Amino acid sequence: QVQLVESGGGLVQAGGSLRLSCAASRSIFTFNRMGWYRQAQGKQRELVATSTRGVTNYADSVKGRFTLSRDNAKNTVYLQMNSLKPEDTAVYYCNAQIFVGGNDYWGQGTQVTVSS
């Protein structure tokens, strides 16, 4: 019911910033949940930041450094990443759930690499 396309990944130095974008193919205004997950090589996919019916949750490891935002007019969710650390290196995936208990939709992922 929705396609998600991420952009903005790349290679940055430690301490730098990056802004990820997730463009949805339809209105996201009524979505139950939307946000970002990441998966480092050899590790499980983990929550980074999600907004569920207006309430935003952040992983402890990114609190104070990452900010989730959205532009409903553009059907886009953003992840502003500041003070990046090498341990932030991972593939970042956009996630959406349209209805409570419904299917999860995922983008293709975008690679973020932070050099030390």
HELIX and SHEET records of a PDB file:
HELIX    1   1 ASN A   72  LYS A   74  5                                   3    
HELIX    2   2 PRO A   86  ASP A   88  5                                   3    
SHEET    1   A 4 LEU A   4  SER A   7  0                                        
SHEET    2   A 4 LEU A  18  ALA A  24 -1                                        
SHEET    3   A 4 THR A  76  MET A  81 -1                                        
SHEET    4   A 4 PHE A  66  ASP A  71 -1                                        
SHEET    1   B 6 GLY A  10  GLN A  13  0                                        
SHEET    2   B 6 THR A 110  SER A 115  1                                        
SHEET    3   B 6 ALA A  90  GLN A  97 -1                                        
SHEET    4   B 6 ARG A  33  GLN A  39 -1                                        
SHEET    5   B 6 GLU A  46  THR A  52 -1                                        
SHEET    6   B 6 VAL A  55  TYR A  58 -1                                        
SHEET    1   C 4 GLY A  10  GLN A  13  0                                        
SHEET    2   C 4 THR A 110  SER A 115  1                                        
SHEET    3   C 4 ALA A  90  GLN A  97 -1                                        
SHEET    4   C 4 ASP A 104  TRP A 106 -1                                        
END                                                                             
